[in-house]
Amino acid sequence: MQARRNFSDLCTYAKNNGVIVYSIAFQVRSGRDQNDMRACATSDAQFYNVEDLDIASAFASIAADLTQLRLSR
């Protein structure tokens, strides 16, 4: 349980310091683990639940989001 607490603390620390956190739950079966990964992401828009080998689309979406963020700044 310490690892779960450390993970949560790290996510909170990053978000509290202005870091946009993206989270990919790749083939995660446990609902609790998925919830932890979702809670770590800055918002639901930065959370990706990937069940199959289509992880490339999650990375492509993140890349497009980061490109848009960079262009808007």
C-alpha positions, 0 to 999 in steps of 0.5 A, a space after each residue: 500500500 505504500 507504493 500506491 500512496 507514493 504514486 498518489 503523492 507524486 501525482 498530486 505534487 506534479 499537478 500542484 506544481 503546474 505539470 500537466 499529467 497524462 496517464 495511460 492505463 495499458 491493459 490494466 484489469 483492476 478497477 482500483 488501478 484504473 481509478 488510480 491512473 485516472 486520478 493521476 491524470 490532470 483531467 479525464 482528457 489526459 487519461 487513456 484506458 488502452 485495452 488492446 495494442 492500440 497504444 499508438 493512438 493514445 501517444 498520437 493524441 498526447 502528441 497532438 495535445 502537446 503540439 497544440 499547447 506549445 502553439 498556443 503559448 
